[in-house]
Amino acid sequence: MTNQIEYSNSYPGHLHCQVTGDVDKPALLLVHGFLSSNLQWELNKEELSKHFQLFMVELWGHGHSPVPHIDSDYSIKRYVDELETIREQYNIKQWALVGHSYGAGIIMHYARYKPERCLGLVVTNSMSAFSPPGTIELGIKNENTIRQGGVKILSVHPSFSKTLPETLKNEMIIQADKVNIEAAIEALHLRNQLSILPYTDSLPSTLVTNGIHEKEFQPTLKAAQEQWQNLKVKNLNGGHSININCAVEFNQAVIDFFSELRENSHK
């Protein structure tokens, strides 16, 4: 008999966390990317929940998470504190972490502050996390541009994707259009602080599931590999949302990576 649960855990002023799976299985934290939501994991959660209890967290102003009214809340420190609060709430001694795009930067910075709490990391293509510090531009000419045009004008809006399955894409567009504009602007400002390159020595074992069709990311990843000797990379035949484009292969990569880490930790 398994202890299956699925519910949303939302407290005023804190990040929304959707929990699903068997409480007796290892904990797996998943954090989506900019202008996304927990829909990011729609093609992954069924298979991954056979092996893990899933904790799917949504960024500020995305999905069901609230919009902070203090600019300092849009910070790496606050995200670290929020994730640590969730871990402590569920009495998780150590968990595995998965991050998509912007979320990859968030979980890697959490891991550099709390390495003893992290079994390892699986991340997807992330320009903000793997670019050198200070090289990520805001992505808009000025803040008023996005206030006037809304998030739908941003190039990362899911409406511009050519690889998402149509039904899921339509749902993701709806969720993206609900993202609070001020939260989106603050998230864009934080991107330039998400580079993990100065801190790679402090991170646990990390795997990049690399969507090779995102050409812009390939030289960035190659340069990061030259600096980060222990970085593991698994090339997959898809684009930016590799966990959706190649869901079966991505799921298996996550399962295999963390299974090997657990086995090695018990030797």
C-alpha atoms as an extended CHARMM CRD file, in Angstrom:
* protein
*
       267  EXT
         1         1  MET       CA              0.0000000000        0.0000000000        0.0000000000  PROA      1               0.0000000000
         2         2  THR       CA              1.3890000000        3.4260000000       -0.9700000000  PROA      2               0.0000000000
         3         3  ASN       CA              0.8110000000        6.7670000000        0.6770000000  PROA      3               0.0000000000
         4         4  GLN       CA             -0.2020000000        8.7220000000       -2.4220000000  PROA      4               0.0000000000
         5         5  ILE       CA             -1.0250000000       12.3890000000       -1.9260000000  PROA      5               0.0000000000
         6         6  GLU       CA             -1.6440000000       15.3220000000       -4.2220000000  PROA      6               0.0000000000
         7         7  TYR       CA             -2.4370000000       18.8090000000       -3.0440000000  PROA      7               0.0000000000
         8         8  SER       CA             -1.4380000000       22.4170000000       -3.3570000000  PROA      8               0.0000000000
         9         9  ASN       CA              0.2490000000       24.0770000000       -0.4280000000  PROA      9               0.0000000000
        10        10  SER       CA             -0.2200000000       27.8220000000       -0.5350000000  PROA      10              0.0000000000
        11        11  TYR       CA              0.3080000000       30.2210000000        2.3540000000  PROA      11              0.0000000000
        12        12  PRO       CA             -0.1440000000       33.9960000000        2.0950000000  PROA      12              0.0000000000
        13        13  GLY       CA              3.1390000000       35.6220000000        1.1710000000  PROA      13              0.0000000000
        14        14  HSD       CA              4.9020000000       32.3760000000        0.2590000000  PROA      14              0.0000000000
        15        15  LEU       CA              5.6340000000       30.4940000000       -2.9510000000  PROA      15              0.0000000000
        16        16  HSD       CA              2.9850000000       28.0540000000       -4.1110000000  PROA      16              0.0000000000
        17        17  CYS       CA              4.0350000000       24.4120000000       -3.9250000000  PROA      17              0.0000000000
        18        18  GLN       CA              2.1430000000       21.5300000000       -5.5230000000  PROA      18              0.0000000000
        19        19  VAL       CA              2.9300000000       18.1970000000       -3.8980000000  PROA      19              0.0000000000
        20        20  THR       CA              2.2140000000       14.8380000000       -5.4870000000  PROA      20              0.0000000000
        21        21  GLY       CA              3.3740000000       11.2500000000       -5.0790000000  PROA      21              0.0000000000
        22        22  ASP       CA              4.2070000000        8.6890000000       -2.4310000000  PROA      22              0.0000000000
        23        23  VAL       CA              5.4340000000       10.1920000000        0.8390000000  PROA      23              0.0000000000
        24        24  ASP       CA              7.7770000000        7.2310000000        1.2850000000  PROA      24              0.0000000000
        25        25  LYS       CA              9.6880000000        7.9710000000       -1.9340000000  PROA      25              0.0000000000
        26        26  PRO       CA             12.6860000000       10.3340000000       -2.2080000000  PROA      26              0.0000000000
        27        27  ALA       CA             11.8250000000       14.0220000000       -2.4980000000  PROA      27              0.0000000000
        28        28  LEU       CA             12.2790000000       15.8180000000       -5.8250000000  PROA      28              0.0000000000
        29        29  LEU       CA             11.9740000000       19.6080000000       -6.1050000000  PROA      29              0.0000000000
        30        30  LEU       CA             11.0340000000       21.0380000000       -9.5170000000  PROA      30              0.0000000000
        31        31  VAL       CA             11.1500000000       24.7420000000      -10.4220000000  PROA      31              0.0000000000
        32        32  HSD       CA              9.8560000000       25.9630000000      -13.8070000000  PROA      32              0.0000000000
        33        33  GLY       CA             11.1330000000       28.8370000000      -15.9270000000  PROA      33              0.0000000000
        34        34  PHE       CA             10.1480000000       32.4340000000      -16.6640000000  PROA      34              0.0000000000
        35        35  LEU       CA              6.5600000000       32.9160000000      -17.9470000000  PROA      35              0.0000000000
        36        36  SER       CA              5.7730000000       29.2810000000      -17.1810000000  PROA      36              0.0000000000
        37        37  SER       CA              4.0680000000       27.4550000000      -14.2980000000  PROA      37              0.0000000000
        38        38  ASN       CA              3.7110000000       23.9360000000      -12.9640000000  PROA      38              0.0000000000
        39        39  LEU       CA              2.2360000000       23.0770000000      -16.3680000000  PROA      39              0.0000000000
        40        40  GLN       CA              5.9060000000       22.8270000000      -17.3640000000  PROA      40              0.0000000000
        41        41  TRP       CA              5.9530000000       19.3680000000      -15.7750000000  PROA      41              0.0000000000
        42        42  GLU       CA              2.6980000000       18.0670000000      -17.2440000000  PROA      42              0.0000000000
        43        43  LEU       CA              4.4710000000       15.4340000000      -19.3720000000  PROA      43              0.0000000000
        44        44  ASN       CA              6.9140000000       14.4950000000      -16.6180000000  PROA      44              0.0000000000
        45        45  LYS       CA              5.0250000000       14.2420000000      -13.3550000000  PROA      45              0.0000000000
        46        46  GLU       CA              3.2850000000       10.9150000000      -13.9580000000  PROA      46              0.0000000000
        47        47  GLU       CA              6.5090000000        9.0330000000      -14.6600000000  PROA      47              0.0000000000
        48        48  LEU       CA              8.6450000000       10.9040000000      -12.1410000000  PROA      48              0.0000000000
        49        49  SER       CA              6.0860000000       10.3750000000       -9.3680000000  PROA      49              0.0000000000
        50        50  LYS       CA              6.6370000000        6.6200000000       -9.7180000000  PROA      50              0.0000000000
        51        51  HSD       CA             10.1140000000        7.2250000000       -8.3310000000  PROA      51              0.0000000000
        52        52  PHE       CA              9.8630000000       10.4300000000       -6.2780000000  PROA      52              0.0000000000
        53        53  GLN       CA              7.5330000000       12.5280000000       -4.2080000000  PROA      53              0.0000000000
        54        54  LEU       CA              7.3110000000       15.7230000000       -6.2540000000  PROA      54              0.0000000000
        55        55  PHE       CA              7.4340000000       19.2650000000       -4.8980000000  PROA      55              0.0000000000
        56        56  MET       CA              6.5940000000       21.6030000000       -7.7980000000  PROA      56              0.0000000000
        57        57  VAL       CA              7.1870000000       25.2460000000       -6.8850000000  PROA      57              0.0000000000
        58        58  GLU       CA              6.0240000000       28.2890000000       -8.8610000000  PROA      58              0.0000000000
        59        59  LEU       CA              7.9910000000       31.5310000000       -9.1480000000  PROA      59              0.0000000000
        60        60  TRP       CA              6.7550000000       34.8260000000       -7.7390000000  PROA      60              0.0000000000
        61        61  GLY       CA              3.7570000000       36.1090000000       -9.6970000000  PROA      61              0.0000000000
        62        62  HSD       CA              3.5600000000       32.9060000000      -11.7730000000  PROA      62              0.0000000000
        63        63  GLY       CA              0.8750000000       30.2410000000      -11.5270000000  PROA      63              0.0000000000
        64        64  HSD       CA             -0.6140000000       30.3180000000       -8.0330000000  PROA      64              0.0000000000
        65        65  SER       CA              2.2880000000       32.1010000000       -6.3320000000  PROA      65              0.0000000000
        66        66  PRO       CA              1.6150000000       35.5800000000       -4.9320000000  PROA      66              0.0000000000
        67        67  VAL       CA              3.0890000000       38.8880000000       -6.0700000000  PROA      67              0.0000000000
        68        68  PRO       CA              5.4280000000       40.3960000000       -3.4730000000  PROA      68              0.0000000000
        69        69  HSD       CA              5.1020000000       44.1150000000       -2.9300000000  PROA      69              0.0000000000
        70        70  ILE       CA              8.6960000000       44.5690000000       -1.7280000000  PROA      70              0.0000000000
        71        71  ASP       CA             11.3880000000       44.6620000000       -4.4110000000  PROA      71              0.0000000000
        72        72  SER       CA             13.8920000000       42.8830000000       -2.1570000000  PROA      72              0.0000000000
        73        73  ASP       CA             11.6790000000       39.7890000000       -2.2170000000  PROA      73              0.0000000000
        74        74  TYR       CA             12.6880000000       39.2780000000       -5.8480000000  PROA      74              0.0000000000
        75        75  SER       CA             16.1140000000       38.0850000000       -4.8170000000  PROA      75              0.0000000000
        76        76  ILE       CA             18.1910000000       34.9440000000       -4.7160000000  PROA      76              0.0000000000
        77        77  LYS       CA             18.2280000000       35.0870000000       -0.9330000000  PROA      77              0.0000000000
        78        78  ARG       CA             14.4380000000       35.1900000000       -0.6910000000  PROA      78              0.0000000000
        79        79  TYR       CA             14.0750000000       32.2710000000       -3.1070000000  PROA      79              0.0000000000
        80        80  VAL       CA             16.6030000000       30.2790000000       -1.0690000000  PROA      80              0.0000000000
        81        81  ASP       CA             14.6970000000       31.0570000000        2.1040000000  PROA      81              0.0000000000
        82        82  GLU       CA             11.3780000000       30.0640000000        0.5130000000  PROA      82              0.0000000000
        83        83  LEU       CA             12.6870000000       26.7140000000       -0.7500000000  PROA      83              0.0000000000
        84        84  GLU       CA             14.3110000000       26.0370000000        2.6050000000  PROA      84              0.0000000000
        85        85  THR       CA             11.0080000000       26.7620000000        4.3470000000  PROA      85              0.0000000000
        86        86  ILE       CA              9.2870000000       24.1570000000        2.1750000000  PROA      86              0.0000000000
        87        87  ARG       CA             12.0270000000       21.6000000000        2.8770000000  PROA      87              0.0000000000
        88        88  GLU       CA             11.7860000000       22.1710000000        6.6150000000  PROA      88              0.0000000000
        89        89  GLN       CA              7.9920000000       22.0960000000        6.5620000000  PROA      89              0.0000000000
        90        90  TYR       CA              8.0350000000       18.5870000000        5.1030000000  PROA      90              0.0000000000
        91        91  ASN       CA             10.9920000000       17.4750000000        7.2190000000  PROA      91              0.0000000000
        92        92  ILE       CA             13.0640000000       16.6020000000        4.1460000000  PROA      92              0.0000000000
        93        93  LYS       CA             16.6660000000       15.9000000000        5.1070000000  PROA      93              0.0000000000
        94        94  GLN       CA             17.9050000000       15.8970000000        1.5230000000  PROA      94              0.0000000000
        95        95  TRP       CA             16.1870000000       16.2590000000       -1.8300000000  PROA      95              0.0000000000
        96        96  ALA       CA             16.9870000000       16.0600000000       -5.5170000000  PROA      96              0.0000000000
        97        97  LEU       CA             16.4880000000       19.2330000000       -7.5620000000  PROA      97              0.0000000000
        98        98  VAL       CA             15.3360000000       19.8780000000      -11.1350000000  PROA      98              0.0000000000
        99        99  GLY       CA             15.2170000000       23.3340000000      -12.7220000000  PROA      99              0.0000000000
       100       100  HSD       CA             14.0000000000       24.5010000000      -16.1110000000  PROA      100             0.0000000000
       101       101  SER       CA             15.6520000000       27.5700000000      -17.6890000000  PROA      101             0.0000000000
       102       102  TYR       CA             15.2440000000       30.4560000000      -15.1990000000  PROA      102             0.0000000000
       103       103  GLY       CA             14.3670000000       27.8590000000      -12.5660000000  PROA      103             0.0000000000
       104       104  ALA       CA             17.7390000000       26.2050000000      -13.1960000000  PROA      104             0.0000000000
       105       105  GLY       CA             19.4400000000       29.3380000000      -11.9130000000  PROA      105             0.0000000000
       106       106  ILE       CA             17.2030000000       29.4100000000       -8.8400000000  PROA      106             0.0000000000
       107       107  ILE       CA             17.8980000000       25.8180000000       -7.7980000000  PROA      107             0.0000000000
       108       108  MET       CA             21.6420000000       26.0820000000       -8.4410000000  PROA      108             0.0000000000
       109       109  HSD       CA             21.9040000000       29.1260000000       -6.1940000000  PROA      109             0.0000000000
       110       110  TYR       CA             19.8420000000       27.3160000000       -3.5690000000  PROA      110             0.0000000000
       111       111  ALA       CA             22.3090000000       24.4260000000       -3.8400000000  PROA      111             0.0000000000
       112       112  ARG       CA             25.3560000000       26.6710000000       -3.4010000000  PROA      112             0.0000000000
       113       113  TYR       CA             23.9130000000       27.9290000000       -0.1300000000  PROA      113             0.0000000000
       114       114  LYS       CA             22.5480000000       24.5510000000        1.0080000000  PROA      114             0.0000000000
       115       115  PRO       CA             24.7630000000       21.8840000000       -0.6250000000  PROA      115             0.0000000000
       116       116  GLU       CA             24.2720000000       19.4280000000        2.2230000000  PROA      116             0.0000000000
       117       117  ARG       CA             20.5190000000       19.4270000000        1.5120000000  PROA      117             0.0000000000
       118       118  CYS       CA             20.9150000000       18.5630000000       -2.1790000000  PROA      118             0.0000000000
       119       119  LEU       CA             21.5070000000       15.0800000000       -3.5630000000  PROA      119             0.0000000000
       120       120  GLY       CA             22.2410000000       16.5830000000       -6.9780000000  PROA      120             0.0000000000
       121       121  LEU       CA             20.8970000000       18.8300000000       -9.7210000000  PROA      121             0.0000000000
       122       122  VAL       CA             19.3390000000       18.3030000000      -13.1380000000  PROA      122             0.0000000000
       123       123  VAL       CA             18.9180000000       21.4690000000      -15.1860000000  PROA      123             0.0000000000
       124       124  THR       CA             17.8120000000       22.3750000000      -18.6980000000  PROA      124             0.0000000000
       125       125  ASN       CA             19.1840000000       25.0250000000      -21.0810000000  PROA      125             0.0000000000
       126       126  SER       CA             19.5990000000       28.2470000000      -19.1120000000  PROA      126             0.0000000000
       127       127  MET       CA             21.2860000000       31.3070000000      -20.5740000000  PROA      127             0.0000000000
       128       128  SER       CA             20.8670000000       33.1980000000      -17.3010000000  PROA      128             0.0000000000
       129       129  ALA       CA             22.5540000000       30.4870000000      -15.2220000000  PROA      129             0.0000000000
       130       130  PHE       CA             25.4080000000       29.5710000000      -17.5750000000  PROA      130             0.0000000000
       131       131  SER       CA             26.3360000000       32.9710000000      -19.0250000000  PROA      131             0.0000000000
       132       132  PRO       CA             29.1930000000       34.9470000000      -17.4430000000  PROA      132             0.0000000000
       133       133  PRO       CA             28.1070000000       37.3390000000      -14.6810000000  PROA      133             0.0000000000
       134       134  GLY       CA             26.6500000000       40.6300000000      -15.8760000000  PROA      134             0.0000000000
       135       135  THR       CA             26.1690000000       39.6190000000      -19.4990000000  PROA      135             0.0000000000
       136       136  ILE       CA             22.4130000000       38.9920000000      -19.5700000000  PROA      136             0.0000000000
       137       137  GLU       CA             20.4190000000       41.9300000000      -20.8960000000  PROA      137             0.0000000000
       138       138  LEU       CA             17.0100000000       42.9050000000      -19.5600000000  PROA      138             0.0000000000
       139       139  GLY       CA             15.3110000000       41.6290000000      -22.7260000000  PROA      139             0.0000000000
       140       140  ILE       CA             13.1830000000       44.7400000000      -23.2370000000  PROA      140             0.0000000000
       141       141  LYS       CA             14.0850000000       48.2970000000      -24.2640000000  PROA      141             0.0000000000
       142       142  ASN       CA             12.5860000000       49.6880000000      -21.0850000000  PROA      142             0.0000000000
       143       143  GLU       CA             10.1250000000       48.6920000000      -18.4170000000  PROA      143             0.0000000000
       144       144  ASN       CA              7.3200000000       50.7380000000      -19.9180000000  PROA      144             0.0000000000
       145       145  THR       CA              7.4980000000       48.5940000000      -23.0570000000  PROA      145             0.0000000000
       146       146  ILE       CA              6.3110000000       45.5350000000      -21.2020000000  PROA      146             0.0000000000
       147       147  ARG       CA              3.8230000000       47.5510000000      -19.1400000000  PROA      147             0.0000000000
       148       148  GLN       CA              2.2360000000       48.7760000000      -22.3540000000  PROA      148             0.0000000000
       149       149  GLY       CA              2.4230000000       45.5890000000      -24.3950000000  PROA      149             0.0000000000
       150       150  GLY       CA              2.1790000000       42.9680000000      -21.6720000000  PROA      150             0.0000000000
       151       151  VAL       CA              4.2350000000       39.8070000000      -21.3120000000  PROA      151             0.0000000000
       152       152  LYS       CA              3.0190000000       38.5540000000      -24.6920000000  PROA      152             0.0000000000
       153       153  ILE       CA              5.5720000000       40.8170000000      -26.4360000000  PROA      153             0.0000000000
       154       154  LEU       CA              8.5240000000       38.9920000000      -24.8770000000  PROA      154             0.0000000000
       155       155  SER       CA             10.3290000000       36.5290000000      -27.1340000000  PROA      155             0.0000000000
       156       156  VAL       CA             10.1590000000       33.7820000000      -24.4850000000  PROA      156             0.0000000000
       157       157  HSD       CA              6.3580000000       33.8850000000      -24.4030000000  PROA      157             0.0000000000
       158       158  PRO       CA              5.0770000000       30.3580000000      -25.2250000000  PROA      158             0.0000000000
       159       159  SER       CA              3.0120000000       31.7030000000      -28.1380000000  PROA      159             0.0000000000
       160       160  PHE       CA              6.2820000000       31.9910000000      -30.0900000000  PROA      160             0.0000000000
       161       161  SER       CA              7.2790000000       28.3680000000      -29.5150000000  PROA      161             0.0000000000
       162       162  LYS       CA              7.3300000000       26.0620000000      -32.5260000000  PROA      162             0.0000000000
       163       163  THR       CA              7.9700000000       22.8590000000      -30.5960000000  PROA      163             0.0000000000
       164       164  LEU       CA              5.3580000000       22.6960000000      -27.8340000000  PROA      164             0.0000000000
       165       165  PRO       CA              2.4530000000       20.2390000000      -28.3020000000  PROA      165             0.0000000000
       166       166  GLU       CA             -0.5510000000       22.2940000000      -29.3940000000  PROA      166             0.0000000000
       167       167  THR       CA             -2.9170000000       21.4750000000      -26.5120000000  PROA      167             0.0000000000
       168       168  LEU       CA             -0.2690000000       22.0500000000      -23.8520000000  PROA      168             0.0000000000
       169       169  LYS       CA              0.9550000000       25.1610000000      -25.6620000000  PROA      169             0.0000000000
       170       170  ASN       CA             -2.5180000000       26.7190000000      -25.5280000000  PROA      170             0.0000000000
       171       171  GLU       CA             -2.7470000000       26.0500000000      -21.7940000000  PROA      171             0.0000000000
       172       172  MET       CA              0.7290000000       27.4770000000      -21.2290000000  PROA      172             0.0000000000
       173       173  ILE       CA             -0.1680000000       30.6290000000      -23.1780000000  PROA      173             0.0000000000
       174       174  ILE       CA             -3.1560000000       31.1650000000      -20.8980000000  PROA      174             0.0000000000
       175       175  GLN       CA             -0.9410000000       30.7820000000      -17.8230000000  PROA      175             0.0000000000
       176       176  ALA       CA              1.7740000000       33.0390000000      -19.2450000000  PROA      176             0.0000000000
       177       177  ASP       CA             -0.7340000000       35.8090000000      -19.9440000000  PROA      177             0.0000000000
       178       178  LYS       CA             -1.7540000000       35.7130000000      -16.2790000000  PROA      178             0.0000000000
       179       179  VAL       CA              1.7620000000       36.4460000000      -15.0300000000  PROA      179             0.0000000000
       180       180  ASN       CA              1.7760000000       39.7240000000      -13.1540000000  PROA      180             0.0000000000
       181       181  ILE       CA              3.5920000000       42.3840000000      -15.1870000000  PROA      181             0.0000000000
       182       182  GLU       CA              5.4960000000       43.8550000000      -12.2350000000  PROA      182             0.0000000000
       183       183  ALA       CA              6.5660000000       40.3490000000      -11.1690000000  PROA      183             0.0000000000
       184       184  ALA       CA              7.7630000000       39.7010000000      -14.7230000000  PROA      184             0.0000000000
       185       185  ILE       CA              9.8090000000       42.9090000000      -14.7680000000  PROA      185             0.0000000000
       186       186  GLU       CA             11.4080000000       42.0950000000      -11.4100000000  PROA      186             0.0000000000
       187       187  ALA       CA             12.1690000000       38.5690000000      -12.6240000000  PROA      187             0.0000000000
       188       188  LEU       CA             13.9200000000       39.9980000000      -15.6890000000  PROA      188             0.0000000000
       189       189  HSD       CA             16.0510000000       42.2180000000      -13.4720000000  PROA      189             0.0000000000
       190       190  LEU       CA             17.0530000000       39.2230000000      -11.3470000000  PROA      190             0.0000000000
       191       191  ARG       CA             18.2010000000       37.2660000000      -14.4280000000  PROA      191             0.0000000000
       192       192  ASN       CA             21.4730000000       39.1700000000      -14.4700000000  PROA      192             0.0000000000
       193       193  GLN       CA             22.3010000000       37.8300000000      -11.0000000000  PROA      193             0.0000000000
       194       194  LEU       CA             21.6200000000       34.1750000000      -11.7750000000  PROA      194             0.0000000000
       195       195  SER       CA             25.0090000000       33.2580000000      -13.2660000000  PROA      195             0.0000000000
       196       196  ILE       CA             26.3220000000       30.2360000000      -11.3820000000  PROA      196             0.0000000000
       197       197  LEU       CA             29.7960000000       30.2550000000      -12.9450000000  PROA      197             0.0000000000
       198       198  PRO       CA             31.5570000000       31.9160000000       -9.9760000000  PROA      198             0.0000000000
       199       199  TYR       CA             30.1950000000       29.2510000000       -7.6120000000  PROA      199             0.0000000000
       200       200  THR       CA             30.5350000000       25.9300000000       -9.4290000000  PROA      200             0.0000000000
       201       201  ASP       CA             33.0220000000       24.5440000000       -6.9130000000  PROA      201             0.0000000000
       202       202  SER       CA             30.3680000000       24.6840000000       -4.2030000000  PROA      202             0.0000000000
       203       203  LEU       CA             27.6920000000       22.7290000000       -6.1080000000  PROA      203             0.0000000000
       204       204  PRO       CA             26.7720000000       19.0540000000       -5.8340000000  PROA      204             0.0000000000
       205       205  SER       CA             26.8370000000       16.7840000000       -8.8940000000  PROA      205             0.0000000000
       206       206  THR       CA             25.0320000000       18.5200000000      -11.7710000000  PROA      206             0.0000000000
       207       207  LEU       CA             23.5950000000       17.2370000000      -15.0490000000  PROA      207             0.0000000000
       208       208  VAL       CA             22.5400000000       19.4570000000      -17.9530000000  PROA      208             0.0000000000
       209       209  THR       CA             19.8740000000       17.8890000000      -20.1520000000  PROA      209             0.0000000000
       210       210  ASN       CA             20.8870000000       19.8550000000      -23.2110000000  PROA      210             0.0000000000
       211       211  GLY       CA             18.3240000000       20.6240000000      -25.9120000000  PROA      211             0.0000000000
       212       212  ILE       CA             20.7100000000       20.6820000000      -28.8540000000  PROA      212             0.0000000000
       213       213  HSD       CA             18.2820000000       22.4840000000      -31.1830000000  PROA      213             0.0000000000
       214       214  GLU       CA             18.5950000000       25.6810000000      -29.1560000000  PROA      214             0.0000000000
       215       215  LYS       CA             21.6180000000       26.8860000000      -31.0990000000  PROA      215             0.0000000000
       216       216  GLU       CA             22.1640000000       30.0570000000      -29.0780000000  PROA      216             0.0000000000
       217       217  PHE       CA             22.7870000000       28.0430000000      -25.9150000000  PROA      217             0.0000000000
       218       218  GLN       CA             25.3880000000       25.6350000000      -27.3360000000  PROA      218             0.0000000000
       219       219  PRO       CA             28.4640000000       27.9400000000      -27.2490000000  PROA      219             0.0000000000
       220       220  THR       CA             27.4050000000       29.1670000000      -23.8030000000  PROA      220             0.0000000000
       221       221  LEU       CA             27.2820000000       25.5900000000      -22.5220000000  PROA      221             0.0000000000
       222       222  LYS       CA             30.5990000000       24.7130000000      -24.1750000000  PROA      222             0.0000000000
       223       223  ALA       CA             32.3030000000       27.6830000000      -22.5120000000  PROA      223             0.0000000000
       224       224  ALA       CA             30.7990000000       26.7070000000      -19.1510000000  PROA      224             0.0000000000
       225       225  GLN       CA             32.0850000000       23.1390000000      -19.5520000000  PROA      225             0.0000000000
       226       226  GLU       CA             35.6230000000       24.4360000000      -20.0680000000  PROA      226             0.0000000000
       227       227  GLN       CA             35.4370000000       26.1400000000      -16.6880000000  PROA      227             0.0000000000
       228       228  TRP       CA             33.2880000000       23.5460000000      -14.8970000000  PROA      228             0.0000000000
       229       229  GLN       CA             35.2220000000       20.3280000000      -15.3270000000  PROA      229             0.0000000000
       230       230  ASN       CA             32.7990000000       18.0800000000      -13.4120000000  PROA      230             0.0000000000
       231       231  LEU       CA             29.6710000000       19.2740000000      -15.2110000000  PROA      231             0.0000000000
       232       232  LYS       CA             27.7740000000       16.3920000000      -16.8000000000  PROA      232             0.0000000000
       233       233  VAL       CA             25.8600000000       16.8790000000      -20.0470000000  PROA      233             0.0000000000
       234       234  LYS       CA             23.3040000000       14.6670000000      -21.7710000000  PROA      234             0.0000000000
       235       235  ASN       CA             22.4500000000       15.8650000000      -25.2670000000  PROA      235             0.0000000000
       236       236  LEU       CA             18.8150000000       15.4000000000      -26.2510000000  PROA      236             0.0000000000
       237       237  ASN       CA             17.1430000000       15.9500000000      -29.6100000000  PROA      237             0.0000000000
       238       238  GLY       CA             14.9570000000       18.9230000000      -28.7290000000  PROA      238             0.0000000000
       239       239  GLY       CA             14.9180000000       22.6270000000      -27.9410000000  PROA      239             0.0000000000
       240       240  HSD       CA             14.5940000000       24.9450000000      -24.9590000000  PROA      240             0.0000000000
       241       241  SER       CA             11.7550000000       23.0520000000      -23.2460000000  PROA      241             0.0000000000
       242       242  ILE       CA             13.5980000000       19.7600000000      -23.5110000000  PROA      242             0.0000000000
       243       243  ASN       CA             11.5580000000       18.1860000000      -20.7030000000  PROA      243             0.0000000000
       244       244  ILE       CA              8.5150000000       18.6180000000      -22.9640000000  PROA      244             0.0000000000
       245       245  ASN       CA             10.1250000000       18.0810000000      -26.3850000000  PROA      245             0.0000000000
       246       246  CYS       CA             11.7780000000       14.8280000000      -25.2560000000  PROA      246             0.0000000000
       247       247  ALA       CA              9.7070000000       13.9330000000      -22.2070000000  PROA      247             0.0000000000
       248       248  VAL       CA             10.4690000000       10.2010000000      -22.1960000000  PROA      248             0.0000000000
       249       249  GLU       CA             14.2270000000       10.6960000000      -22.5690000000  PROA      249             0.0000000000
       250       250  PHE       CA             14.2560000000       13.5500000000      -20.0420000000  PROA      250             0.0000000000
       251       251  ASN       CA             12.3250000000       11.5400000000      -17.4610000000  PROA      251             0.0000000000
       252       252  GLN       CA             14.7090000000        8.6270000000      -17.8240000000  PROA      252             0.0000000000
       253       253  ALA       CA             17.7420000000       10.8930000000      -17.5400000000  PROA      253             0.0000000000
       254       254  VAL       CA             16.4100000000       12.3220000000      -14.2810000000  PROA      254             0.0000000000
       255       255  ILE       CA             15.6020000000        8.8850000000      -12.8640000000  PROA      255             0.0000000000
       256       256  ASP       CA             18.9490000000        7.3740000000      -13.8660000000  PROA      256             0.0000000000
       257       257  PHE       CA             21.0220000000       10.3210000000      -12.6350000000  PROA      257             0.0000000000
       258       258  PHE       CA             19.5270000000       10.4590000000       -9.1690000000  PROA      258             0.0000000000
       259       259  SER       CA             19.3940000000        6.6710000000       -8.8350000000  PROA      259             0.0000000000
       260       260  GLU       CA             23.1380000000        6.5240000000       -9.4810000000  PROA      260             0.0000000000
       261       261  LEU       CA             23.8130000000        9.3030000000       -6.9860000000  PROA      261             0.0000000000
       262       262  ARG       CA             21.7840000000        7.5110000000       -4.3100000000  PROA      262             0.0000000000
       263       263  GLU       CA             23.5760000000        4.2400000000       -4.9660000000  PROA      263             0.0000000000
       264       264  ASN       CA             26.9820000000        5.9090000000       -4.7490000000  PROA      264             0.0000000000
       265       265  SER       CA             26.0330000000        7.6720000000       -1.5200000000  PROA      265             0.0000000000
       266       266  HSD       CA             25.2920000000        4.3010000000        0.1090000000  PROA      266             0.0000000000
       267       267  LYS       CA             28.6310000000        2.7380000000       -0.8500000000  PROA      267             0.0000000000
